[in-house]
Amino acid sequence: MEASTFPPGVFSTAVPLKAAASALSLPIHEIDTFTGWTPPSSPNGNINLVIAVSFGLFVPPRILNGAKYGGLNVHPSLLPNFRGPAPLHHALLAGETTTGVTVQTLHSKHFDHGVILSQTPAPGFEIPNPESCTVPELVDFVAPKGAEMLVESIEKGLFVPPIANAGAEQTGELKHAPKITPQDRHINWVNWTLEEINRRNRVIGPLWSKALCASNPADGPLSFQQKRVILTDTEEVDPPEGCDSFSILPGLPFTNASHPVEPKKSRKLYVFTADGKVLRINRMKVEGEQDAEGLRAAIKARMFGDRAFQYEGRELTPFRNPLV
């Protein structure tokens, strides 16, 4: 038995498999590509079985064909649902309350398309505290169940032909789990409710948006530039008094400060969501600037317009544009 891992630096922490293999005095091969690499043979012959768990490389057919029984993979979902590299993220993003584990064969052409050898019975096991559960918490909960199922599958020889498909019959539309990208954190103010924003912030945050900022160089006219704004600390609050007009346009930040806007302890930055709820932006990071208190960061980036308007007897200064 041998252990293959990613090279040093791919993960921020040491790969547990390497520590376990070292303790067992097993040969270790650290690779970042299969190109030009062939599994070594032993006095007892070639490797019999390839096992890939949380392994980001596609195991090529020549490796699988060189192993007597091919390969196995543990996937933290009830395949074929949430097939892809981020099943736990997407299960939480979809608001799922249950999930499961699947042991499958490694497919020679596609990720997560192998024969299902063992699987948590539907509807799966309950996700602990699904309304507040984070990805690391779910990993810690699911990993031991996956390890146990993998060991049982090996002990039972489920990978030995003839292989039986243990997958349940698929009903309904398939749910997918593609790689999480920066765009998944880009807030859609027109459509995202407060619940959706909070959920994404918990699962894949911090979220970001774009704002129109002004600059007035000494040797030129006033110019404008869209800059990325990362919302590093937000919370739901009751609508401030006299802010009803801002609810018409979700994503348009506003403040409880009168014109001219100045950062004082009692003055905060707010924004309405698509369902009429209010987020207070406690802190944010404007592109090119340090993370700062929300209103102070907005003033420094010159996100506010130059003209005030009257509303319910108060003189207010709006943002130049909604966050986009």
MARMIBA-181187 format. One record per residue: x negated, y negated, z negated of N, C-alpha, C, O in turn. Coordinates in steps of 0.1 Angstrom, whole numbers, plus 5000, padded with zeros to 4 digits. Example, Ala and Ser with C-alpha at 12.3 -4.5 7.8 and 13.67 -1.06 7.14 Angstrom:
% MARMIBA-181187
486850574922487750454922486850334922485850334915;487250224929486350114929487150004921486649894920;
//
This chain:
% MARMIBA-181187
499150125000500050005000499149885000498149874993;499549785008498749655009499749545008500949555009;499149425004499949305003499449195012498249165012;500349145020500049025029500748905024501948915021;500048795023500648665018500248555028499448575037;500948435025500548315032499148275028498748305017;498448195036497148145031497248045020498347985018;496148015013496247915002496647775008496147745019;497447705001497847575006499247575012499847465013;499747685017501047685023502147665012503047595015;501947715000502847694989502047604979500847614977;502847524971502247444961501847514949501047474941;502447634947502047724936501647854941501847894953;500947934933500448064937501548154940502548154934;501348234951502348334955502348454944501248514942;503448484938503548584928503048724933502448794925;503348744946502948874951501348894951500949004948;500648784953499248794952498748834939497848914937;499348774928498948804915499248954911498449014905;500448994916500749134913499849234920499449334915;499549204933498649284941497249294935496649394934;496749174930495449174923495449254911494449324908;496549254903496549334891496549484894496049564885;497149514905497149664909495949704918495849814923;495049604920493749634928494149674942493449754948;495149604948495549634961494849544971494549424967;494449584983493849494993494849384996496049404998;494349264998495149145001494649085014493449065016;495649045022495348985035496148855036497348865037;495448745036496148615036496048565051494948535056;497248545057497248505071498348395073499248385065;498148315083499148215087499648235101500448165106;499148345107499648385120499348535122498348585117;500148605130499848745133498948755145498548865148;498748645152497948655164496548705161495848655152;496148815168494748865166494648945153493548995150;495648965146495649045133496349175134497449185139;495649285130496249415130496149475116495149465109;497249535111497149595097496149705097496049785106;495249695087494249805086494849935082495849945076;494150035086494650175083493850225070492950165066;494350325065493850385053493450525055493750585066;492750595046492350735048493650825050493550935056;494750775046495950855047496750815060497850865063;496150725069496850695081497250545081496850465073;498150515091498650385092499750355081500250445075;500050225080501050185071502450245075502750245087;503150295065504450355068505650255069506550275076;505550155061506750065060506249915057505349895049;506849825064506549685063507749625055508849645058;507449545044508449475036508149325037507049285033;509149255041509049105041510149045033511249065035;509648965023510648895014510148755013509048725009;511048655016510748515016509448485024508548415020;509348555036508248545044508548465057509448505064;507948355059508348255069507948295083508348225093;507148395085506648435099507548545104508048635097;507748545117508448655124507448775126506348755132;507748895120506949005122507049065136508149105139;506049065144506149105158506349255160506049335151;506949295171507249435174506049525172506149635168;504849475176503649565176503349605161502849715159;503649515152503449545138504449645133504149745126;505749615137506849705132506749845139506949945132;506349845152506249975159505050055154505050175155;504049985148502950055142503150125129502350205124;504250085123504650145110505650255112506650245120;505550365105506350485108507850455106508650505114;508150375096509550345094509950205096511050155092;509150135104509549995107509349905095508449915087;510349815093510249725082511649695075512649725080;511549635063512649605055512549455051511549395050;513749395049513849255044514949245034516049305036;514749155024515849125015516348985018515548895019;517648975020518248845024519248805013520148885011;519148685007520148644997521448585002521848474999;522148675009523548645013524248775017523548875018;525548765019526248875025526248865040527148815046;525148915046525048915060526248985067526749085061;526648935079526048835087526248685083525748595090;527048665073527248525068525948465062525248535056;525748335065524548265061523348335065522348345058;523348365078522148415084521248295088521748205094;519948305084519048195087518148165075518148245065;517248065077516148045067516647985054515847975044;517847925053518247855041519647905036520547825034;519748035033521048085029521548025015522747995014;520648015006521147964992521547814993522547774987;520747735001521047595002522447585008523347505003;522747655019523947635026525147695019526247655020;524947805011525947855002526447744992527647734990;525547674986525847574977526447454984527447394979;525947414996526447305003527947335008528747235009;528247455010529547495015530547505003531747525005;530047484991530947494979531347644976532347664969;530447734980530747874977530647904962529847844955;531547994957531548024943530948164941530648204930;530748244952530148374951529048384962529048314972;528148474960527148514970526748654968527348724960;525748694975525248834973523948854979523248764983;523548984980522149024985522349134995523249224994;521549125005521549235016520049285018519149205018;519949415019518749475023518949525037519849605040;518149485047518249515061516949555067515849535061;517049615078515849655086515349525093516149435095;514049515096513549405103513749425118513349525124;514449325124514749335138513549295146512749215142;513349365158512149335166512249205174511249165180;513349145175513549025183514048905176513748785179;514848925165515548815159515548825144515548935138;515448705137515548705122516948745118517948705124;517048825107518348855100519348925109520548915107;518849005119519749085128519549235126520049305135;518849275116518549415114519849495110520849435107;519649625108520749715103520849695088519849695081;522049675083522249655069522249795062523049875065;521249805053521149935046521849935032522350035028;521849815026522549805013522949665011522349565016;524149645004524649515003525549504991526249594987;525549384984526449364973527849374978528249314988;528649454971530049464975530749334976530649244967;531649314986532349184987533349174976533849274971;533649054971533248924976531848884970531548764972;531048964964529748934959529848894944530948914938;528748854938528748814924528948664923528648584932;529448624912529748484909528448394908527548434901;528448284914527348184913527548114899528648064896;526448114891526648054878526847904879526047834886;527847844873528147704873528047644887527147554889;528847694896528747654910528847504913528247454923;529447424904529647284906528347204902528247084905;527447274895526247204891524947284894523847234892;525147394899523947484902523047424913523547374923;521747434910520747384920520147504927520347624923;519347484937518747594945517747664936517847794936;516847604928515947684920516647764910516247874907;517747714904518547794895519147914901519248024896;519647894914520248014921519248114925519448234925;518048064929516948154932516548244920516448364921;516448184908516148254896517248364893516948464887;518448334897519548424894519648534904519948654900;519348504917519548604927518348694929518448814932;517148634926515848714929515848854922515448944929;516148854909516048994903517049094909516749214909;518249044913519249134919518649184933518849294936;518049094940517449134953516349234951516149334958;515449214941514349304938514849444934514349544938;515949444926516549574922517149644933516949764935;517749574942518349644954517349694963517449804969;516249614965515149664974514549794968514249884976;514249794955513649914949514550034950514150144954;515850014948516850124950516850174964516950294966;516850084973516850124988515650204992515750304999;514550164986513350244989513350384982513050484988;513750384970513850514962514850604969514650724969;515950554975516950644981516550674996517250755002;515450615000515050645014516050595025516150665035;516650485022517650445032517150405045517850385055;515750385046515150345058514750465067514250445078;514950585062514550705069515650745078516750755074;515350765091516350805101517050935097516351025091;518350955100519250865107519650755097520050775086;519550625102519950515094521450485095522050485106;522050465083523450435083523650285080523050225071;524550225087524850085086525850065074527050115075;525449995064526349975052527049845052527649805041;526949765062527549635063529049635063529649725070;529649545057531149535057531649475070530849405077;532849505074533349455087533549305085534149255076;533049225095533049085095534449035098535049075108;534948945090536248875093536048725092535348675084;536748655101536748505100535448455108534648535113;535348325108534248255114532948275106532948255094;531848305114530548325107530048185101530248085108;529448195090528748075084527248095086526748205084;526647985090525247985093524347915083524847835075;523047945083522147885073520947835080519847895077;521047735089519747685096518847615086519247585075;517647595091516647525083517147385079517747315087;516947345067517247215062516347115068515047125067;516847005074516046905080516346765073517346755066;515546665076515746535070517146485074517746405066;517646515086518946465090520046515081521146445080;519946635075520946685065521046595053522046595046;520046505050520046415039520546275043520646185035;520746255056521246125061522746105058523546185064;523046015050524445995045525345955057525045855064;526446025059527445985068528545905060529545975055;528445775059529345695051530745705055531745695047;531045715068532345715074533145845070534345835068;532445955069533146085066532846155053533646235049;531746125046531446195034532146135022532046015020;532846225015533446185002532346174992531246214994;532746124980531846114969531346264965530246284961;532346354965531946494962530946544971529946614967;531046524984530046564994528746504992527646574992;528746374989527446304986526746364974525546384974;527546374963526946434951526446574953525346604948;527146654960526746794962525446794971524546874967;525346724981524146724989522946664981521846714983;523246564973522146514965521646614955520446624953;522546694950522146794940521346914947520446964942;521846944959521247064966520047034974519047104973;520046924981518946894990518446744989517546704997;518946674980518546524978517146504975516346594974;516746374974517546254975517946224989517246244999;519146154990519746125003519245985007518645915000;519345965021518845835026519845775036520745845040;519645655039520445585049519545475055518345475053;520045385063519345275069520045145067521245135067;519245045065519744905062519044805071517944825074;519844705074519244595082518544495073519244435064;517244475075516444385066515944265075515644285087;515844155068515344035075513944005072513444035061;513243945081511943895078511743755085512343735095;511043675079510843535084509343505083508943425074;508543545093507143525093506843375094507643295100;505743325089505443185089505243135103505543015105;504843215112504543165126505643215136505343215148;506843245131507843295140509243275135509443245123;510243305143511643295139512043415131511343515130;513243405125513843505117514043635126514643615136;513643745121513843865128514443975119514443965107;514944075125515644185118515144325121514744345133;515144415112514644545114515444645105515644615094;515744755111516444865104515344945096514344985102;515544955083514545035075515245145068516445135064;514545255066515145365058515145325044514245275038;516245365038516545345023516845475017517745545020;515945515007516245645000516845604986516345524979;518045664984518745644972518245734961518745854961;517445694953516745784943517545804931517245904923;518445714928519245734915520645664917520745544918;521645744918523045694919523945754909523645864904;525045694907526045754898527445704901527645584905;528445784899529845734901530245644889529945674878;530945534893531445444883532845394887533245414898;533445324878534745264881534445144890533445074888;535445104899535144994907535044864899535844834891;534044784902533944654895535144564898535744574909;535344474890536544384892536344294904535244244906;537344284912537344194924536544244936536044164944;536444384937535644434948536544504958536044574967;537844484958538744564966538444544981538544644989;538044424985537744404999536644495005536744525017;535744534997534644615002535044765004534344835011;536144804999536644945001537044965015537145085019;537244865023537744875037536644935045536845005055;535344915041534244955049533245045041532344985035;533445175041532545265033531045245038530845235050;530145235029528745225032528245075032527145055034;529244985029528744845028528444815014529344795006;527144795010526844764996527244634992527444545001;527544614979527944484974527444474960526944574954;527544354954527044334941528044254933528944184939;528044264920528844184912528244044908528743974900;527244014916526543884914527143774923527543814935;527243654919527743544927526543494935525443524933;526943404945525843344953525243234946525943154939;523843214947522943304953522643424945522743424933;522343534951522143664944520843664937519743634943;520843694924519643704916519743824908520743864903;518543894906518544014898518543984883517643944877;519744014877519844004863520344134857520944214864;520144154844520444274838521944324840522144444842;522844224840524244264842524744284856525844314859;523844254865524144264880523644384886522544424885;524544454893524244584898524644594913525244504919;524244704919524444724934525444844935525244944929;526444824944527544924945527744954960527344884969;528445064962528945104976530145194975530145284966;531145174983532245264984531945384993531245365003;532545494990532445614998533645635006534645555005;533745735015534845745024536145775017537245735023;536145825005537445854998537745744988538545774979;537145624989537545514981536945524967537345444958;535945604965535245604952534045514952533545474963;533445484941532345384940531045454935531145514924;530045434942528645474937527945344933527945244940;527245354921526345254917524945294921524545404917;524245214928522845244932521945194922521645074922;521545274913520645234902519245204907518645114902;518745294915517345274921517345314935518145404939;516445254943516345304957514945254962514245174956;514545324972513245294978513445254992513845335001;513045124995513145075009511845115016510745105010;511945145028510745185037509645075035509944955038;508445115032507345025030507244965017506344885014;508244995008508144934994508145044984508345164987;507945004971507945094960509345124956510245034958;509645234949510945264943511245154933510345124925;512445104933512744994924514244994920515045064926;514544914910515944894906516744854919516244774927;518044904920518744894933518844744938518544714949;519444664930519644524934518344454937518244374947;517444474928516144404930515444444943514844364951;515544584947515044634959515744574971515044534981;517044554970517844494981517444354984517344304995;517244274973516944134974515544124980515344034989;514644194975513244194981513144224995512444165003;514044325000514044355014514944265022515044285035;515544165016516344065023517444135031517644115043;518244225024519344285030520644205030521544235037;520644095022521844015021521943915032520943865037;523143875035523343765045523043635039522843625027;523043535047522643395042523843315038523643215032;525043365041526243285038527143355028527343485029;527743285019528643335009530043325014530343245024;531043395008532443375012533243384999532743434989;534443324999535243324987536243434987536843474998;536343504976537243614974537743614960537043624950;539043594958539743584945538943484936538743514924;538643374942538043264934536543284931535943204924;535943394937534543414934533743394947534243434958;532543344946531743324958530743444959529943464950;530943524969530143644971529243644983529543574993;528143714983527243724994527143864998526643954991;527643905010527644045014526344085020525544005024;526144215022525044265030525244225044526344195049;524144225052524244185066525044295074525844255082;524844425070525544525077525744645067525044655057;526644735070526844855062525544935063524844925073;525345025054524345125055524745225066525945255067;523845265074524145355085523245475084523345565093;
//
